[in-house]
Structure formats: structure tokens, C-alpha cells
Amino acid sequence: MKNLKAYVDNKNSWNAIFGMAPMDINCDQDRHQIAQTLDCELSPENLHCDGEISQAAAMRKLRNLKRVCKELIELDPSVKIYEYYP
């Protein structure tokens, strides 16, 4: 659960900068929002930052996002992450 918590904490710190409400993994609606965000980040163009990062950096990013996805699905099996392939 530590990867998921770290991911949400990071997103919440950015949300605070932009005046958005924080997300809470204990809230069903927020878990689905987190899943949508992960789905977006796992798309190839976002994963590779439109080709601006190295393949190794993209693979590190992918491994971390997959750990977060796994923990989120374990917490709430009803969430859908279409770009996640375990």
C-alpha cells in the first residue's frame, strides 16, 4: 500500500498547488478518479513523455505505476484501469 499512498500524496501536493480537492483512497469516488489518472499516465505518449525521456526512465516509471495499479486493484477490485496489464 506504500506505493499507492506515495502516489496519492504526490498527486495531492500538485492538487493543492492548483487549488483542487485532495484525493482519499478511502473514498470510492476518489479511487475511481485515481484509476482514471493512472490509466492516463500509462498511455504510451504520457509514459514516455512524448519521447522526451530515455527508455530506461520510461521503464522505471512503468514499473512504479504498475505497483500503484496493483495496490489500487487489491484495495478496490471494482476499479478499471484499461492500460494496466499485470
C-alpha angles and dihedrals in degrees: 000000000000093000092052092047092048090049093050092045090053092048091047092053089055091044089055091054091054095042095249125144117263120251122236122202089212091064117084094214092049092050089057090048089051089051091052091049091050090048089055094047091050094057109112096244092051094040091055094037089237090303094307096118130059123261090249092054091048091051091050089050091048093050091051093047091049090054089051091048092050092051092047092051091048089052094045118012091187094072118100122217106177097186092052116102112173 
